[in-house]
Amino acid sequence: MELEGDLFSLTNLRNMEIIDINTGAKLGFIKDLKINCEEHKIISIILPSQTFKISLFGKNEDIEIPWDNVKKIGVDVILVDGKNLVEE
């Protein structure tokens, strides 16, 4: 993964739009992160679902993108390989 800067705050990451490099589609903004606290690594980013499908208990289905699929973090966007997006 390429970085255009050295460090990013969580607030900065959450304000960057996520773009799929395969289709150019705008996937939205980061809703949450999965972090491995023992290894101090981000495991995946969580995005709100693009569909308006609501489950039995009123919870929206979210999209999880593994951190390995993040290809580049730019100034105001994050480019990801969204081939195999997983809805939680």
PDB file of N, CA, C and O in Angstrom:
ATOM      1  N   MET A   1       0.836  -1.182   0.000  1.00  0.00           N
ATOM      2  CA  MET A   1       0.000   0.000   0.000  1.00  0.00           C
ATOM      3  C   MET A   1       0.878   1.241   0.000  1.00  0.00           C
ATOM      4  O   MET A   1       1.888   1.297   0.702  1.00  0.00           O
ATOM      5  N   GLU A   2       0.494   2.225  -0.782  1.00  0.00           N
ATOM      6  CA  GLU A   2       1.230   3.482  -0.854  1.00  0.00           C
ATOM      7  C   GLU A   2       0.554   4.529   0.019  1.00  0.00           C
ATOM      8  O   GLU A   2      -0.673   4.606   0.081  1.00  0.00           O
ATOM      9  N   LEU A   3       1.361   5.325   0.686  1.00  0.00           N
ATOM     10  CA  LEU A   3       0.858   6.420   1.500  1.00  0.00           C
ATOM     11  C   LEU A   3       1.424   7.730   0.984  1.00  0.00           C
ATOM     12  O   LEU A   3       2.603   7.808   0.641  1.00  0.00           O
ATOM     13  N   GLU A   4       0.592   8.754   0.927  1.00  0.00           N
ATOM     14  CA  GLU A   4       1.084  10.068   0.502  1.00  0.00           C
ATOM     15  C   GLU A   4       1.558  10.890   1.688  1.00  0.00           C
ATOM     16  O   GLU A   4       2.192  11.929   1.502  1.00  0.00           O
ATOM     17  N   GLY A   5       1.269  10.454   2.885  1.00  0.00           N
ATOM     18  CA  GLY A   5       1.728  11.123   4.093  1.00  0.00           C
ATOM     19  C   GLY A   5       2.218  10.058   5.051  1.00  0.00           C
ATOM     20  O   GLY A   5       2.057   8.864   4.800  1.00  0.00           O
ATOM     21  N   ASP A   6       2.813  10.488   6.143  1.00  0.00           N
ATOM     22  CA  ASP A   6       3.350   9.518   7.086  1.00  0.00           C
ATOM     23  C   ASP A   6       2.330   9.049   8.105  1.00  0.00           C
ATOM     24  O   ASP A   6       2.241   7.853   8.384  1.00  0.00           O
ATOM     25  N   LEU A   7       1.562   9.968   8.663  1.00  0.00           N
ATOM     26  CA  LEU A   7       0.636   9.639   9.735  1.00  0.00           C
ATOM     27  C   LEU A   7      -0.754  10.195   9.436  1.00  0.00           C
ATOM     28  O   LEU A   7      -0.902  11.265   8.847  1.00  0.00           O
ATOM     29  N   PHE A   8      -1.769   9.436   9.859  1.00  0.00           N
ATOM     30  CA  PHE A   8      -3.153   9.875   9.692  1.00  0.00           C
ATOM     31  C   PHE A   8      -3.881   9.688  11.011  1.00  0.00           C
ATOM     32  O   PHE A   8      -3.721   8.661  11.670  1.00  0.00           O
ATOM     33  N   SER A   9      -4.672  10.664  11.398  1.00  0.00           N
ATOM     34  CA  SER A   9      -5.505  10.502  12.580  1.00  0.00           C
ATOM     35  C   SER A   9      -6.766   9.740  12.182  1.00  0.00           C
ATOM     36  O   SER A   9      -7.113   9.679  11.003  1.00  0.00           O
ATOM     37  N   LEU A  10      -7.446   9.162  13.160  1.00  0.00           N
ATOM     38  CA  LEU A  10      -8.695   8.463  12.882  1.00  0.00           C
ATOM     39  C   LEU A  10      -9.728   9.405  12.285  1.00  0.00           C
ATOM     40  O   LEU A  10     -10.495   9.016  11.404  1.00  0.00           O
ATOM     41  N   THR A  11      -9.749  10.634  12.761  1.00  0.00           N
ATOM     42  CA  THR A  11     -10.688  11.619  12.226  1.00  0.00           C
ATOM     43  C   THR A  11     -10.413  11.876  10.748  1.00  0.00           C
ATOM     44  O   THR A  11     -11.344  11.957   9.948  1.00  0.00           O
ATOM     45  N   ASN A  12      -9.131  12.003  10.381  1.00  0.00           N
ATOM     46  CA  ASN A  12      -8.785  12.215   8.968  1.00  0.00           C
ATOM     47  C   ASN A  12      -9.204  11.034   8.117  1.00  0.00           C
ATOM     48  O   ASN A  12      -9.754  11.216   7.031  1.00  0.00           O
ATOM     49  N   LEU A  13      -8.949   9.813   8.600  1.00  0.00           N
ATOM     50  CA  LEU A  13      -9.328   8.622   7.847  1.00  0.00           C
ATOM     51  C   LEU A  13     -10.841   8.567   7.651  1.00  0.00           C
ATOM     52  O   LEU A  13     -11.312   8.226   6.566  1.00  0.00           O
ATOM     53  N   ARG A  14     -11.596   8.896   8.678  1.00  0.00           N
ATOM     54  CA  ARG A  14     -13.063   8.827   8.591  1.00  0.00           C
ATOM     55  C   ARG A  14     -13.634   9.876   7.641  1.00  0.00           C
ATOM     56  O   ARG A  14     -14.748   9.717   7.144  1.00  0.00           O
ATOM     57  N   ASN A  15     -12.887  10.940   7.384  1.00  0.00           N
ATOM     58  CA  ASN A  15     -13.361  11.987   6.475  1.00  0.00           C
ATOM     59  C   ASN A  15     -12.951  11.750   5.025  1.00  0.00           C
ATOM     60  O   ASN A  15     -13.323  12.525   4.144  1.00  0.00           O
ATOM     61  N   MET A  16     -12.187  10.685   4.767  1.00  0.00           N
ATOM     62  CA  MET A  16     -11.758  10.371   3.401  1.00  0.00           C
ATOM     63  C   MET A  16     -12.771   9.438   2.739  1.00  0.00           C
ATOM     64  O   MET A  16     -13.243   8.479   3.349  1.00  0.00           O
ATOM     65  N   GLU A  17     -13.094   9.736   1.485  1.00  0.00           N
ATOM     66  CA  GLU A  17     -14.033   8.890   0.752  1.00  0.00           C
ATOM     67  C   GLU A  17     -13.318   7.628   0.272  1.00  0.00           C
ATOM     68  O   GLU A  17     -12.157   7.677  -0.134  1.00  0.00           O
ATOM     69  N   ILE A  18     -14.022   6.503   0.322  1.00  0.00           N
ATOM     70  CA  ILE A  18     -13.480   5.223  -0.121  1.00  0.00           C
ATOM     71  C   ILE A  18     -13.903   5.008  -1.568  1.00  0.00           C
ATOM     72  O   ILE A  18     -15.087   5.085  -1.894  1.00  0.00           O
ATOM     73  N   ILE A  19     -12.919   4.736  -2.442  1.00  0.00           N
ATOM     74  CA  ILE A  19     -13.164   4.536  -3.872  1.00  0.00           C
ATOM     75  C   ILE A  19     -12.666   3.147  -4.276  1.00  0.00           C
ATOM     76  O   ILE A  19     -11.556   2.755  -3.918  1.00  0.00           O
ATOM     77  N   ASP A  20     -13.495   2.401  -5.026  1.00  0.00           N
ATOM     78  CA  ASP A  20     -13.096   1.098  -5.557  1.00  0.00           C
ATOM     79  C   ASP A  20     -12.261   1.324  -6.817  1.00  0.00           C
ATOM     80  O   ASP A  20     -12.737   1.932  -7.776  1.00  0.00           O
ATOM     81  N   ILE A  21     -11.008   0.833  -6.821  1.00  0.00           N
ATOM     82  CA  ILE A  21     -10.122   1.060  -7.972  1.00  0.00           C
ATOM     83  C   ILE A  21     -10.559   0.282  -9.206  1.00  0.00           C
ATOM     84  O   ILE A  21     -10.155   0.629 -10.316  1.00  0.00           O
ATOM     85  N   ASN A  22     -11.369  -0.754  -9.046  1.00  0.00           N
ATOM     86  CA  ASN A  22     -11.805  -1.560 -10.187  1.00  0.00           C
ATOM     87  C   ASN A  22     -12.922  -0.895 -10.976  1.00  0.00           C
ATOM     88  O   ASN A  22     -12.953  -0.964 -12.204  1.00  0.00           O
ATOM     89  N   THR A  23     -13.840  -0.250 -10.262  1.00  0.00           N
ATOM     90  CA  THR A  23     -15.011   0.324 -10.923  1.00  0.00           C
ATOM     91  C   THR A  23     -15.060   1.845 -10.854  1.00  0.00           C
ATOM     92  O   THR A  23     -15.816   2.475 -11.594  1.00  0.00           O
ATOM     93  N   GLY A  24     -14.261   2.439  -9.974  1.00  0.00           N
ATOM     94  CA  GLY A  24     -14.316   3.882  -9.768  1.00  0.00           C
ATOM     95  C   GLY A  24     -15.500   4.301  -8.911  1.00  0.00           C
ATOM     96  O   GLY A  24     -15.753   5.493  -8.736  1.00  0.00           O
ATOM     97  N   ALA A  25     -16.233   3.315  -8.373  1.00  0.00           N
ATOM     98  CA  ALA A  25     -17.429   3.602  -7.572  1.00  0.00           C
ATOM     99  C   ALA A  25     -17.050   4.196  -6.220  1.00  0.00           C
ATOM    100  O   ALA A  25     -16.064   3.801  -5.597  1.00  0.00           O
ATOM    101  N   LYS A  26     -17.851   5.144  -5.794  1.00  0.00           N
ATOM    102  CA  LYS A  26     -17.698   5.715  -4.458  1.00  0.00           C
ATOM    103  C   LYS A  26     -18.416   4.786  -3.489  1.00  0.00           C
ATOM    104  O   LYS A  26     -19.619   4.559  -3.615  1.00  0.00           O
ATOM    105  N   LEU A  27     -17.679   4.251  -2.526  1.00  0.00           N
ATOM    106  CA  LEU A  27     -18.252   3.298  -1.583  1.00  0.00           C
ATOM    107  C   LEU A  27     -18.732   3.948  -0.298  1.00  0.00           C
ATOM    108  O   LEU A  27     -19.466   3.327   0.471  1.00  0.00           O
ATOM    109  N   GLY A  28     -18.333   5.170  -0.057  1.00  0.00           N
ATOM    110  CA  GLY A  28     -18.778   5.866   1.144  1.00  0.00           C
ATOM    111  C   GLY A  28     -17.612   6.253   2.026  1.00  0.00           C
ATOM    112  O   GLY A  28     -16.479   6.397   1.565  1.00  0.00           O
ATOM    113  N   PHE A  29     -17.909   6.420   3.306  1.00  0.00           N
ATOM    114  CA  PHE A  29     -16.920   6.854   4.283  1.00  0.00           C
ATOM    115  C   PHE A  29     -16.798   5.794   5.375  1.00  0.00           C
ATOM    116  O   PHE A  29     -17.738   5.038   5.622  1.00  0.00           O
ATOM    117  N   ILE A  30     -15.652   5.742   6.019  1.00  0.00           N
ATOM    118  CA  ILE A  30     -15.402   4.754   7.065  1.00  0.00           C
ATOM    119  C   ILE A  30     -16.373   4.971   8.225  1.00  0.00           C
ATOM    120  O   ILE A  30     -16.506   6.077   8.749  1.00  0.00           O
ATOM    121  N   LYS A  31     -17.037   3.901   8.603  1.00  0.00           N
ATOM    122  CA  LYS A  31     -17.936   3.917   9.756  1.00  0.00           C
ATOM    123  C   LYS A  31     -17.196   3.475  11.011  1.00  0.00           C
ATOM    124  O   LYS A  31     -17.404   4.017  12.097  1.00  0.00           O
ATOM    125  N   ASP A  32     -16.314   2.463  10.841  1.00  0.00           N
ATOM    126  CA  ASP A  32     -15.599   1.907  11.986  1.00  0.00           C
ATOM    127  C   ASP A  32     -14.361   1.175  11.486  1.00  0.00           C
ATOM    128  O   ASP A  32     -14.202   0.959  10.285  1.00  0.00           O
ATOM    129  N   LEU A  33     -13.497   0.800  12.403  1.00  0.00           N
ATOM    130  CA  LEU A  33     -12.292   0.033  12.097  1.00  0.00           C
ATOM    131  C   LEU A  33     -12.244  -1.196  12.986  1.00  0.00           C
ATOM    132  O   LEU A  33     -12.651  -1.132  14.146  1.00  0.00           O
ATOM    133  N   LYS A  34     -11.751  -2.323  12.461  1.00  0.00           N
ATOM    134  CA  LYS A  34     -11.427  -3.484  13.284  1.00  0.00           C
ATOM    135  C   LYS A  34      -9.931  -3.448  13.514  1.00  0.00           C
ATOM    136  O   LYS A  34      -9.151  -3.369  12.564  1.00  0.00           O
ATOM    137  N   ILE A  35      -9.530  -3.506  14.771  1.00  0.00           N
ATOM    138  CA  ILE A  35      -8.125  -3.378  15.128  1.00  0.00           C
ATOM    139  C   ILE A  35      -7.691  -4.572  15.956  1.00  0.00           C
ATOM    140  O   ILE A  35      -8.398  -4.985  16.875  1.00  0.00           O
ATOM    141  N   ASN A  36      -6.526  -5.130  15.632  1.00  0.00           N
ATOM    142  CA  ASN A  36      -5.903  -6.169  16.448  1.00  0.00           C
ATOM    143  C   ASN A  36      -5.057  -5.441  17.480  1.00  0.00           C
ATOM    144  O   ASN A  36      -3.989  -4.919  17.159  1.00  0.00           O
ATOM    145  N   CYS A  37      -5.529  -5.408  18.711  1.00  0.00           N
ATOM    146  CA  CYS A  37      -4.850  -4.641  19.763  1.00  0.00           C
ATOM    147  C   CYS A  37      -3.524  -5.267  20.181  1.00  0.00           C
ATOM    148  O   CYS A  37      -2.614  -4.560  20.612  1.00  0.00           O
ATOM    149  N   GLU A  38      -3.409  -6.586  20.058  1.00  0.00           N
ATOM    150  CA  GLU A  38      -2.158  -7.249  20.435  1.00  0.00           C
ATOM    151  C   GLU A  38      -1.034  -6.919  19.462  1.00  0.00           C
ATOM    152  O   GLU A  38       0.111  -6.727  19.872  1.00  0.00           O
ATOM    153  N   GLU A  39      -1.362  -6.854  18.168  1.00  0.00           N
ATOM    154  CA  GLU A  39      -0.350  -6.567  17.149  1.00  0.00           C
ATOM    155  C   GLU A  39      -0.334  -5.103  16.740  1.00  0.00           C
ATOM    156  O   GLU A  39       0.523  -4.695  15.957  1.00  0.00           O
ATOM    157  N   HIS A  40      -1.271  -4.299  17.260  1.00  0.00           N
ATOM    158  CA  HIS A  40      -1.365  -2.873  16.944  1.00  0.00           C
ATOM    159  C   HIS A  40      -1.526  -2.645  15.445  1.00  0.00           C
ATOM    160  O   HIS A  40      -0.842  -1.806  14.858  1.00  0.00           O
ATOM    161  N   LYS A  41      -2.447  -3.406  14.826  1.00  0.00           N
ATOM    162  CA  LYS A  41      -2.681  -3.308  13.386  1.00  0.00           C
ATOM    163  C   LYS A  41      -4.168  -3.173  13.094  1.00  0.00           C
ATOM    164  O   LYS A  41      -5.014  -3.702  13.815  1.00  0.00           O
ATOM    165  N   ILE A  42      -4.464  -2.451  12.019  1.00  0.00           N
ATOM    166  CA  ILE A  42      -5.837  -2.386  11.524  1.00  0.00           C
ATOM    167  C   ILE A  42      -6.095  -3.655  10.731  1.00  0.00           C
ATOM    168  O   ILE A  42      -5.322  -4.001   9.838  1.00  0.00           O
ATOM    169  N   ILE A  43      -7.183  -4.351  11.055  1.00  0.00           N
ATOM    170  CA  ILE A  43      -7.553  -5.587  10.367  1.00  0.00           C
ATOM    171  C   ILE A  43      -8.434  -5.278   9.157  1.00  0.00           C
ATOM    172  O   ILE A  43      -8.220  -5.818   8.072  1.00  0.00           O
ATOM    173  N   SER A  44      -9.427  -4.404   9.351  1.00  0.00           N
ATOM    174  CA  SER A  44     -10.334  -4.077   8.255  1.00  0.00           C
ATOM    175  C   SER A  44     -11.021  -2.743   8.541  1.00  0.00           C
ATOM    176  O   SER A  44     -11.014  -2.236   9.662  1.00  0.00           O
ATOM    177  N   ILE A  45     -11.615  -2.198   7.475  1.00  0.00           N
ATOM    178  CA  ILE A  45     -12.424  -1.000   7.616  1.00  0.00           C
ATOM    179  C   ILE A  45     -13.878  -1.393   7.384  1.00  0.00           C
ATOM    180  O   ILE A  45     -14.175  -2.270   6.573  1.00  0.00           O
ATOM    181  N   ILE A  46     -14.771  -0.739   8.100  1.00  0.00           N
ATOM    182  CA  ILE A  46     -16.197  -1.020   8.006  1.00  0.00           C
ATOM    183  C   ILE A  46     -16.888   0.182   7.384  1.00  0.00           C
ATOM    184  O   ILE A  46     -16.714   1.319   7.823  1.00  0.00           O
ATOM    185  N   LEU A  47     -17.680  -0.097   6.346  1.00  0.00           N
ATOM    186  CA  LEU A  47     -18.449   0.946   5.667  1.00  0.00           C
ATOM    187  C   LEU A  47     -19.929   0.647   5.816  1.00  0.00           C
ATOM    188  O   LEU A  47     -20.315  -0.520   5.889  1.00  0.00           O
ATOM    189  N   PRO A  48     -20.769   1.679   5.864  1.00  0.00           N
ATOM    190  CA  PRO A  48     -22.209   1.412   5.854  1.00  0.00           C
ATOM    191  C   PRO A  48     -22.596   0.768   4.529  1.00  0.00           C
ATOM    192  O   PRO A  48     -22.015   1.075   3.488  1.00  0.00           O
ATOM    193  N   SER A  49     -23.573  -0.118   4.574  1.00  0.00           N
ATOM    194  CA  SER A  49     -24.042  -0.797   3.366  1.00  0.00           C
ATOM    195  C   SER A  49     -24.580   0.205   2.357  1.00  0.00           C
ATOM    196  O   SER A  49     -25.151   1.229   2.732  1.00  0.00           O
ATOM    197  N   GLN A  50     -24.399  -0.091   1.083  1.00  0.00           N
ATOM    198  CA  GLN A  50     -24.939   0.756   0.019  1.00  0.00           C
ATOM    199  C   GLN A  50     -26.424   0.486  -0.209  1.00  0.00           C
ATOM    200  O   GLN A  50     -27.138   1.316  -0.772  1.00  0.00           O
ATOM    201  N   THR A  51     -26.880  -0.689   0.238  1.00  0.00           N
ATOM    202  CA  THR A  51     -28.296  -1.033   0.081  1.00  0.00           C
ATOM    203  C   THR A  51     -29.041  -0.604   1.329  1.00  0.00           C
ATOM    204  O   THR A  51     -28.435  -0.317   2.362  1.00  0.00           O
ATOM    205  N   PHE A  52     -30.319  -0.565   1.228  1.00  0.00           N
ATOM    206  CA  PHE A  52     -31.135  -0.173   2.365  1.00  0.00           C
ATOM    207  C   PHE A  52     -31.798  -1.389   3.005  1.00  0.00           C
ATOM    208  O   PHE A  52     -32.896  -1.305   3.555  1.00  0.00           O
ATOM    209  N   LYS A  53     -31.100  -2.525   2.917  1.00  0.00           N
ATOM    210  CA  LYS A  53     -31.592  -3.763   3.500  1.00  0.00           C
ATOM    211  C   LYS A  53     -31.444  -3.694   5.012  1.00  0.00           C
ATOM    212  O   LYS A  53     -30.358  -3.410   5.518  1.00  0.00           O
ATOM    213  N   ILE A  54     -32.517  -3.951   5.729  1.00  0.00           N
ATOM    214  CA  ILE A  54     -32.481  -3.907   7.189  1.00  0.00           C
ATOM    215  C   ILE A  54     -32.837  -5.292   7.712  1.00  0.00           C
ATOM    216  O   ILE A  54     -33.783  -5.921   7.236  1.00  0.00           O
ATOM    217  N   SER A  55     -32.078  -5.760   8.687  1.00  0.00           N
ATOM    218  CA  SER A  55     -32.311  -7.090   9.233  1.00  0.00           C
ATOM    219  C   SER A  55     -33.475  -7.076  10.217  1.00  0.00           C
ATOM    220  O   SER A  55     -34.079  -6.034  10.472  1.00  0.00           O
ATOM    221  N   LEU A  56     -33.775  -8.241  10.762  1.00  0.00           N
ATOM    222  CA  LEU A  56     -34.893  -8.428  11.672  1.00  0.00           C
ATOM    223  C   LEU A  56     -34.825  -7.503  12.883  1.00  0.00           C
ATOM    224  O   LEU A  56     -35.857  -7.018  13.346  1.00  0.00           O
ATOM    225  N   PHE A  57     -33.630  -7.254  13.397  1.00  0.00           N
ATOM    226  CA  PHE A  57     -33.485  -6.437  14.586  1.00  0.00           C
ATOM    227  C   PHE A  57     -33.169  -4.977  14.273  1.00  0.00           C
ATOM    228  O   PHE A  57     -32.750  -4.237  15.163  1.00  0.00           O
ATOM    229  N   GLY A  58     -33.362  -4.556  13.037  1.00  0.00           N
ATOM    230  CA  GLY A  58     -33.164  -3.166  12.664  1.00  0.00           C
ATOM    231  C   GLY A  58     -31.719  -2.775  12.445  1.00  0.00           C
ATOM    232  O   GLY A  58     -31.411  -1.585  12.368  1.00  0.00           O
ATOM    233  N   LYS A  59     -30.823  -3.747  12.343  1.00  0.00           N
ATOM    234  CA  LYS A  59     -29.405  -3.449  12.132  1.00  0.00           C
ATOM    235  C   LYS A  59     -29.106  -3.474  10.635  1.00  0.00           C
ATOM    236  O   LYS A  59     -29.399  -4.459   9.956  1.00  0.00           O
ATOM    237  N   ASN A  60     -28.529  -2.403  10.127  1.00  0.00           N
ATOM    238  CA  ASN A  60     -28.129  -2.369   8.723  1.00  0.00           C
ATOM    239  C   ASN A  60     -26.955  -3.303   8.486  1.00  0.00           C
ATOM    240  O   ASN A  60     -26.130  -3.520   9.373  1.00  0.00           O
ATOM    241  N   GLU A  61     -26.891  -3.850   7.288  1.00  0.00           N
ATOM    242  CA  GLU A  61     -25.760  -4.684   6.901  1.00  0.00           C
ATOM    243  C   GLU A  61     -24.605  -3.764   6.522  1.00  0.00           C
ATOM    244  O   GLU A  61     -24.771  -2.858   5.705  1.00  0.00           O
ATOM    245  N   ASP A  62     -23.441  -3.995   7.113  1.00  0.00           N
ATOM    246  CA  ASP A  62     -22.267  -3.184   6.814  1.00  0.00           C
ATOM    247  C   ASP A  62     -21.345  -3.931   5.857  1.00  0.00           C
ATOM    248  O   ASP A  62     -21.445  -5.149   5.705  1.00  0.00           O
ATOM    249  N   ILE A  63     -20.451  -3.192   5.218  1.00  0.00           N
ATOM    250  CA  ILE A  63     -19.463  -3.767   4.305  1.00  0.00           C
ATOM    251  C   ILE A  63     -18.120  -3.750   5.001  1.00  0.00           C
ATOM    252  O   ILE A  63     -17.689  -2.716   5.511  1.00  0.00           O
ATOM    253  N   GLU A  64     -17.451  -4.906   5.023  1.00  0.00           N
ATOM    254  CA  GLU A  64     -16.135  -5.009   5.632  1.00  0.00           C
ATOM    255  C   GLU A  64     -15.088  -5.171   4.537  1.00  0.00           C
ATOM    256  O   GLU A  64     -15.194  -6.063   3.695  1.00  0.00           O
ATOM    257  N   ILE A  65     -14.084  -4.310   4.551  1.00  0.00           N
ATOM    258  CA  ILE A  65     -12.997  -4.370   3.572  1.00  0.00           C
ATOM    259  C   ILE A  65     -11.704  -4.665   4.318  1.00  0.00           C
ATOM    260  O   ILE A  65     -11.275  -3.861   5.146  1.00  0.00           O
ATOM    261  N   PRO A  66     -11.075  -5.807   4.040  1.00  0.00           N
ATOM    262  CA  PRO A  66      -9.807  -6.123   4.710  1.00  0.00           C
ATOM    263  C   PRO A  66      -8.761  -5.047   4.432  1.00  0.00           C
ATOM    264  O   PRO A  66      -8.706  -4.489   3.336  1.00  0.00           O
ATOM    265  N   TRP A  67      -7.937  -4.763   5.431  1.00  0.00           N
ATOM    266  CA  TRP A  67      -6.910  -3.737   5.299  1.00  0.00           C
ATOM    267  C   TRP A  67      -5.954  -4.057   4.156  1.00  0.00           C
ATOM    268  O   TRP A  67      -5.393  -3.147   3.545  1.00  0.00           O
ATOM    269  N   ASP A  68      -5.762  -5.344   3.861  1.00  0.00           N
ATOM    270  CA  ASP A  68      -4.893  -5.734   2.744  1.00  0.00           C
ATOM    271  C   ASP A  68      -5.434  -5.256   1.402  1.00  0.00           C
ATOM    272  O   ASP A  68      -4.680  -5.159   0.434  1.00  0.00           O
ATOM    273  N   ASN A  69      -6.740  -4.954   1.330  1.00  0.00           N
ATOM    274  CA  ASN A  69      -7.344  -4.460   0.088  1.00  0.00           C
ATOM    275  C   ASN A  69      -7.180  -2.957  -0.094  1.00  0.00           C
ATOM    276  O   ASN A  69      -7.509  -2.423  -1.153  1.00  0.00           O
ATOM    277  N   VAL A  70      -6.678  -2.274   0.923  1.00  0.00           N
ATOM    278  CA  VAL A  70      -6.411  -0.837   0.796  1.00  0.00           C
ATOM    279  C   VAL A  70      -5.136  -0.686  -0.025  1.00  0.00           C
ATOM    280  O   VAL A  70      -4.069  -1.142   0.386  1.00  0.00           O
ATOM    281  N   LYS A  71      -5.249  -0.052  -1.175  1.00  0.00           N
ATOM    282  CA  LYS A  71      -4.118   0.060  -2.106  1.00  0.00           C
ATOM    283  C   LYS A  71      -3.372   1.375  -1.982  1.00  0.00           C
ATOM    284  O   LYS A  71      -2.155   1.417  -2.164  1.00  0.00           O
ATOM    285  N   LYS A  72      -4.091   2.455  -1.672  1.00  0.00           N
ATOM    286  CA  LYS A  72      -3.423   3.753  -1.566  1.00  0.00           C
ATOM    287  C   LYS A  72      -4.272   4.690  -0.714  1.00  0.00           C
ATOM    288  O   LYS A  72      -5.495   4.740  -0.843  1.00  0.00           O
ATOM    289  N   ILE A  73      -3.596   5.427   0.155  1.00  0.00           N
ATOM    290  CA  ILE A  73      -4.267   6.471   0.930  1.00  0.00           C
ATOM    291  C   ILE A  73      -3.743   7.802   0.416  1.00  0.00           C
ATOM    292  O   ILE A  73      -2.557   8.108   0.534  1.00  0.00           O
ATOM    293  N   GLY A  74      -4.642   8.582  -0.153  1.00  0.00           N
ATOM    294  CA  GLY A  74      -4.256   9.873  -0.699  1.00  0.00           C
ATOM    295  C   GLY A  74      -4.555  10.998   0.265  1.00  0.00           C
ATOM    296  O   GLY A  74      -4.703  10.780   1.467  1.00  0.00           O
ATOM    297  N   VAL A  75      -4.641  12.199  -0.268  1.00  0.00           N
ATOM    298  CA  VAL A  75      -4.901  13.378   0.545  1.00  0.00           C
ATOM    299  C   VAL A  75      -6.345  13.391   1.034  1.00  0.00           C
ATOM    300  O   VAL A  75      -6.605  13.722   2.191  1.00  0.00           O
ATOM    301  N   ASP A  76      -7.291  13.031   0.156  1.00  0.00           N
ATOM    302  CA  ASP A  76      -8.700  13.070   0.556  1.00  0.00           C
ATOM    303  C   ASP A  76      -9.497  11.838   0.165  1.00  0.00           C
ATOM    304  O   ASP A  76     -10.712  11.814   0.357  1.00  0.00           O
ATOM    305  N   VAL A  77      -8.843  10.802  -0.385  1.00  0.00           N
ATOM    306  CA  VAL A  77      -9.526   9.549  -0.716  1.00  0.00           C
ATOM    307  C   VAL A  77      -8.664   8.347  -0.328  1.00  0.00           C
ATOM    308  O   VAL A  77      -7.444   8.445  -0.196  1.00  0.00           O
ATOM    309  N   ILE A  78      -9.337   7.218  -0.154  1.00  0.00           N
ATOM    310  CA  ILE A  78      -8.671   5.944   0.080  1.00  0.00           C
ATOM    311  C   ILE A  78      -9.084   5.022  -1.054  1.00  0.00           C
ATOM    312  O   ILE A  78     -10.273   4.787  -1.266  1.00  0.00           O
ATOM    313  N   LEU A  79      -8.107   4.499  -1.783  1.00  0.00           N
ATOM    314  CA  LEU A  79      -8.380   3.596  -2.893  1.00  0.00           C
ATOM    315  C   LEU A  79      -8.292   2.159  -2.413  1.00  0.00           C
ATOM    316  O   LEU A  79      -7.302   1.758  -1.801  1.00  0.00           O
ATOM    317  N   VAL A  80      -9.350   1.375  -2.698  1.00  0.00           N
ATOM    318  CA  VAL A  80      -9.393  -0.011  -2.262  1.00  0.00           C
ATOM    319  C   VAL A  80      -9.700  -0.932  -3.442  1.00  0.00           C
ATOM    320  O   VAL A  80     -10.310  -0.516  -4.427  1.00  0.00           O
ATOM    321  N   ASP A  81      -9.268  -2.188  -3.325  1.00  0.00           N
ATOM    322  CA  ASP A  81      -9.637  -3.222  -4.276  1.00  0.00           C
ATOM    323  C   ASP A  81     -10.924  -3.843  -3.746  1.00  0.00           C
ATOM    324  O   ASP A  81     -10.892  -4.606  -2.780  1.00  0.00           O
ATOM    325  N   GLY A  82     -12.043  -3.526  -4.364  1.00  0.00           N
ATOM    326  CA  GLY A  82     -13.339  -3.953  -3.866  1.00  0.00           C
ATOM    327  C   GLY A  82     -13.920  -5.146  -4.578  1.00  0.00           C
ATOM    328  O   GLY A  82     -15.139  -5.317  -4.597  1.00  0.00           O
ATOM    329  N   LYS A  83     -13.072  -5.988  -5.174  1.00  0.00           N
ATOM    330  CA  LYS A  83     -13.562  -7.154  -5.910  1.00  0.00           C
ATOM    331  C   LYS A  83     -14.462  -8.050  -5.068  1.00  0.00           C
ATOM    332  O   LYS A  83     -15.554  -8.420  -5.499  1.00  0.00           O
ATOM    333  N   ASN A  84     -14.008  -8.396  -3.879  1.00  0.00           N
ATOM    334  CA  ASN A  84     -14.743  -9.354  -3.050  1.00  0.00           C
ATOM    335  C   ASN A  84     -15.204  -8.705  -1.755  1.00  0.00           C
ATOM    336  O   ASN A  84     -14.753  -9.073  -0.670  1.00  0.00           O
ATOM    337  N   LEU A  85     -16.101  -7.741  -1.874  1.00  0.00           N
ATOM    338  CA  LEU A  85     -16.599  -7.068  -0.681  1.00  0.00           C
ATOM    339  C   LEU A  85     -17.475  -8.023   0.122  1.00  0.00           C
ATOM    340  O   LEU A  85     -18.260  -8.790  -0.436  1.00  0.00           O
ATOM    341  N   VAL A  86     -17.324  -7.958   1.451  1.00  0.00           N
ATOM    342  CA  VAL A  86     -18.067  -8.833   2.349  1.00  0.00           C
ATOM    343  C   VAL A  86     -19.025  -7.999   3.160  1.00  0.00           C
ATOM    344  O   VAL A  86     -18.621  -7.049   3.832  1.00  0.00           O
ATOM    345  N   GLU A  87     -20.327  -8.358   3.098  1.00  0.00           N
ATOM    346  CA  GLU A  87     -21.300  -7.678   3.954  1.00  0.00           C
ATOM    347  C   GLU A  87     -21.413  -8.454   5.240  1.00  0.00           C
ATOM    348  O   GLU A  87     -21.568  -9.675   5.218  1.00  0.00           O
ATOM    349  N   GLU A  88     -21.336  -7.752   6.382  1.00  0.00           N
ATOM    350  CA  GLU A  88     -21.442  -8.402   7.694  1.00  0.00           C
ATOM    351  C   GLU A  88     -22.871  -8.734   8.005  1.00  0.00           C
ATOM    352  O   GLU A  88     -23.159  -9.286   9.068  1.00  0.00           O
TER     353      GLU A  88
END
